[in-house]
Amino acid sequence: MYNFYHNDLFPANFDKSDWRYSRSYQRSLNLMKGAIDLHVHAGPHLVSSPRSVNPVQAAIEARDAGMRAIAYMCVFNWSVGTSWIVNETVPGFTTYGGIILNTVMGGMNPRAVKTAVYYGDGARFVSFGAHSTKYQAGVEGRYVDGEWKRLVDIYPEFKTEEYDRCVEIPAYGKPTKAFSDIMQIIADNPQIYLVSGHISNQEAIDLCKYAKDYGIKKVLLSNAVTEHLSEQEIDQVLGLGAKLEKCLAEHTHTGTIPKTHYYVEPEYRAYDEGQSGAPKGGVYGAAEQMKKFGVEHFICGTDFGVYTLPHPVEGFREWIACLMDSGWTDEEIRMVTTVNAAKMLDIDLSVPFVPYGEACEK
């Protein structure tokens, strides 16, 4: 393989940490070693929104890139079951799964969460919905004759069949029994980390307060929340102990294209979170925000799997390369791509990790 650093253009004593010399493809590959992606969508999915990889393929590609683990997110199924099948099938690699409380799971459903704890290898995360939150379903829509329209305003049946069944975090101090039961299950199983899902800013703050009350120590605010928090709100949730997710998919060309992510009905095609364009600042803005508030508070994932984007493993490498281009050190990149995610999964990084390919060579 071509070695970037053996090039006559550079002096023998050049500083490899200098940004001008650090933009090496090989460096991005090296930083993939041991990395963890907690947000992989690897199918199956709706025929109208196919995945680029299946779960086994995603695991093999991540393993062969030297990654330590991936976690599957599935909006229609218990990904803890998917991860069990993959772990039984793919040698030399570990995947993780959990449950997302979407309407297909019955929404705020303690029985589903309790079952997920003992299903397969056991759920490692519980998410309070993705597209099936009242906040998310309430802002999704599309343009009709040049005017933005919400699905709940266009289709009365959408409200009764979907929106009314969606998850909503109760106002702080007023927990419902179902919500309380779920929070207690998570608290009683510290191997599980809590994922906010696509909820509003205020719901996220309330959820962090609830987590503290219940003694839940591992809380991850989804990218869909992180991108809309004010700086004051970021300070508040960090003070409550949450980690913030940053996914590359939020900053790609597909963010402005209406895709059928969740709904079977073709008339419900919608833009994500009502976006009409890329979020302010893009990738560089995300990198600057992480540096400003401290890289120890953030976890980078891809949210890749949609067929209009590269495979998740390449997406993760691209994320790393973007951070390289933003002038980040190896230590800073590993913090958001490995260290913080390992804490969510209780992976002991003091134990030496040998990528599968290198282990086979030995």
Secondary structure, DSSP 8 states (H G I E B T S, - for coil): ---TTS-TTS-TT--TTSGGG---HHHHHHHTTT-EEEEE--S---TTS-BSS-HHHHHHHHHHTT--EEEE--SSS-HHHHHHHHHHHSTT-EEE-EEE--GGGTSS-HHHHHHHHTSTT--SEEES-STTBHHHHHH-EEEETTEEEEHHHH-HHHHHHTGGGSB----TT---HHHHHHHHHHHH-TT-EEE--S--HHHHHHHHHHHHHHT---EEE-HHHHTT--HHHHHHHHHTT-EEEEEGGGGSGGGGS-B-SS-SSGGG-BBGGG-SS--TTHHHHHHHHHHHH-GGGEEEE--B-BTTS--HHHHHHHHHHHHHHTT--HHHHHIIIIIHHHHHTT--TTS----HHHHHH-
